Amino acid sequence: MSEQHDTFPQERIRDELKGTTRSMIFGEEEVDNLLSYKYGGRYTFLVLSLLYPSLDYRNQFHQDHIFPRSFFTTLKKLNTKGIPADKQQFYLENFDCLAKLHLLEGVPNQEKLDRDFRE
């Protein structure tokens, strides 16, 4: 990289990375891997921040469940929310997935604690 180049040395970088654990390829498998991150995970905040580039990160943001986490703790709660019995196990296994999260400033997150999404 310290050498002088007329254009970005993409091919040379790709050649240097061959055979290593790093890659310049970003395909469906990599997207699937990103979507496997869960609430509180090591890289979850990083991935969410890529989805929200316009946020002012000088403020504190929380990984927030779009639908309150407390709704997904028991089969009884899922029943009261009208979740069909054949889908309840799926909900219990996936409520912490990246697709069910977003970034929300700390104070508003605390204020809406356990409120239904419609509220």
KOLSETI-969725 format. One record per residue (C-alpha): residue in three letters; z, x, y. Coordinates in steps of 0.1 Angstrom, whole numbers, padded with zeros to 4 digits, always signed. Example, Ala and Ser with C-alpha at 12.3 -4.5 7.8 and 13.67 -1.06 7.14 Angstrom:
<kolmars>
ALA+0078+0123-0045
SER+0071+0137-0011
</kolmars>
This chain:
<kolmars>
MET+0000+0000+0000
SER+0006+0029+0023
GLU-0031+0039+0021
GLN-0056+0028+0047
HIS-0078-0002+0036
ASP-0106-0021+0052
THR-0096-0053+0033
PHE-0066-0065+0014
PRO-0065-0045-0018
GLN-0060-0075-0041
GLU-0079-0060-0071
ARG-0060-0027-0069
ILE-0027-0045-0068
ARG-0037-0067-0097
ASP-0047-0036-0117
GLU-0013-0020-0109
LEU+0006-0050-0120
LYS-0013-0053-0154
GLY+0011-0047-0183
THR+0042-0053-0161
THR+0065-0084-0159
ARG+0050-0093-0125
SER+0018-0112-0120
MET-0005-0124-0091
ILE-0015-0154-0111
PHE+0001-0187-0102
GLY-0011-0215-0125
GLU+0002-0246-0143
GLU+0027-0227-0164
GLU+0043-0211-0133
VAL+0045-0245-0116
ASP+0061-0260-0148
ASN+0086-0231-0147
LEU+0095-0239-0110
LEU+0100-0275-0119
SER+0124-0266-0146
TYR+0150-0254-0121
LYS+0181-0276-0118
TYR+0208-0285-0093
GLY+0230-0255-0085
GLY+0206-0231-0103
ARG+0201-0195-0092
TYR+0166-0201-0076
THR+0168-0239-0069
PHE+0176-0236-0032
LEU+0148-0210-0028
VAL+0122-0233-0044
LEU+0134-0263-0024
SER+0132-0242+0008
LEU+0095-0236+0001
LEU+0090-0273+0000
TYR+0107-0277+0034
PRO+0094-0248+0056
SER+0100-0266+0089
LEU+0138-0269+0085
ASP+0160-0249+0108
TYR+0178-0227+0082
ARG+0204-0215+0108
ASN+0221-0248+0098
GLN+0238-0252+0064
PHE+0218-0272+0039
HIS+0229-0286+0006
GLN+0209-0293-0025
ASP+0212-0331-0024
HIS+0205-0356-0052
ILE+0181-0382-0038
PHE+0198-0407-0061
PRO+0236-0401-0062
ARG+0246-0378-0091
SER+0276-0401-0098
PHE+0253-0429-0108
PHE+0241-0408-0138
THR+0274-0400-0155
THR+0278-0427-0181
LEU+0257-0452-0199
LYS+0278-0480-0184
LYS+0268-0469-0149
LEU+0231-0468-0159
ASN+0234-0503-0173
THR+0249-0516-0140
LYS+0219-0500-0122
GLY+0195-0519-0145
ILE+0181-0488-0163
PRO+0165-0499-0196
ALA+0184-0487-0227
ASP+0154-0469-0240
LYS+0153-0447-0208
GLN+0190-0440-0203
GLN+0192-0408-0224
PHE+0162-0394-0204
TYR+0180-0402-0171
LEU+0212-0385-0183
GLU+0193-0354-0194
ASN+0172-0351-0162
PHE+0191-0362-0132
ASP+0198-0326-0121
CYS+0160-0317-0122
LEU+0143-0302-0091
ALA+0121-0333-0087
LYS+0153-0354-0080
LEU+0166-0330-0053
HIS+0159-0323-0017
LEU+0176-0303+0011
LEU+0199-0321+0035
GLU+0222-0307+0062
GLY+0258-0304+0051
VAL+0274-0330+0074
PRO+0248-0359+0067
ASN+0251-0351+0030
GLN+0289-0355+0031
GLU+0286-0387+0051
LYS+0262-0404+0026
LEU+0282-0393-0004
ASP+0275-0416-0034
ARG+0255-0442-0014
ASP+0226-0459-0031
PHE+0192-0445-0021
ARG+0182-0479-0006
GLU+0211-0476+0019
</kolmars>
